[in-house]
């Protein structure tokens, strides 16, 4: 028998316990904090890091309309005036970076919020930008690339978690034998930078990937062991060969502190109840 409609009782039940995304914060307040933090990032030549952390913070806070607002802020001289959007190349680059940041976020805060945020971004971007974004997957796994993908995952795991990478891998594997394999494959497929560097649209560097984890987990709250691990991962990104000047600064002590503090400033507007938090210790990842 085909089920076409929810039974009334179940439909009513699903309206309980706050099923909807959080209310959109005051847009003037959001614009103000985006403006102040962006100007700070610009002075530090960390604009890509700023856009990555802002995207991941807003996605994790689960207020999807803020994603479209961020895109408009990042691509227009006047956020309320569509005619002030700057060139197509810049808009395309920023939309691709935001889209890729959202994809990587699903590893840290799950698929549902990623879907809601990607949907809002897709609805917000202009037709010329939508048409210019990549349409074909570069992450399809097949017999020819599966070993390369797993190797990328293993390498990223080691880069983030050494000198505890083997111990942590064994611990997570003891929880469920498929869990660690899933994580390594996800690291290789999604979290690792794609081969090809800047030639791949929206590709995030190793340092920006760690900013995704840091911003998502800071915004999530109450996951201190995981947050600490990925902050270490960002600090360790300074050892990656061929870093850009921006990435090297973001992975410095000063840059990493700036990332966390900037996430907090945005959270104060979109998720003020998080506060300082005092969650109990949890299993480390």
QUIQUIUR-V858183 format. One line per field, one symbol per residue. phi: phi as a letter, one per 20 degrees, with the letter a starting at -180 (. if undefined). burial: 1 if it has 16 or more other C-alpha atoms within 10 Angstrom, else 0. A space follows every 10 residues. Layout:
phi = ???
burial = ???
This chain:
phi = .fedcfggff gfgfeemlfe gfgffgfgff gfffffffff fffelcffff ffffgfffff fmcgffffff ffffdcfcge cffeffffgf ffffffffff ffgffffecn fgffffffff fffeffgffg fefgddfddf ebfedfffff ffffffgffe dgedffgfff fffffafeff ffffffffed ffgfgolffe gmgdfgffff fgffffffff mmcgffggfe fggfffffef fmfffffffg efgfffffgf ffgffffgee bffflembgf gcgec
burial = 0000000000 0000000000 0000000001 1011001101 1000111111 1111111111 1111111111 1111110010 0000100000 1111111111 1111111110 0011111101 1101100011 0100000000 0000000011 1111011111 1000000110 1100000001 1011111111 1111000000 1111111111 1111111111 1111111111 1111111100 0010011111 1100110111 0111111011 1001000000 00001
